[in-house]
Amino acid sequence: MENKQNQPKNIDDYIKGFSTEIQEKLQSIRKTIAEAAPEAIEKISYQMPTFYFHGNLVHFAAFKNHIGFYPAPSGIANFLDELLDYKTSKGAVQFPLDKPIPFDLISKIVKFRVKENKQKNIAKKRK
């Protein structure tokens, strides 16, 4: 059984658990996502900072050598050409901590995911 006391209650709690340098990167990513998805709600999901808008929009998390960004498989697939410099998997991308974070790209991916989730929500309501 997991120890729920150590799990962050919100994104601020999550970010506080890291060094100042990492906190700055996480806060900048958070701000970029919030600006790209102003209607999204912040929460913790899968023990990671999450933005929610008609479903999970994106997650992000800090690790030893990178920040993981999780925009769902479609968020990766639709931006593969722009993600060539980064390690990717089906639904994740790793931004190395020793390189600049591509905030413009994060913003584009988030805006894509907002549009996608809106369309899925409209389609679901029509059924």
Number of C-alpha atoms within 10 A of each C-alpha: 3 6 6 8 7 9 13 19 15 16 19 14 14 20 22 13 12 14 9 11 9 19 17 13 17 24 14 14 20 20 15 19 25 17 14 20 21 13 13 20 15 18 19 18 15 8 16 21 25 25 26 20 20 16 14 20 25 25 24 20 17 23 12 8 11 17 20 19 21 23 25 17 12 15 25 21 15 12 14 13 9 11 17 9 10 12 12 18 12 13 15 19 21 22 21 17 16 8 8 9 18 12 14 11 14 19 19 16 21 23 18 20 22 24 13 15 18 15 13 14 14 11 10 9 8 7 5
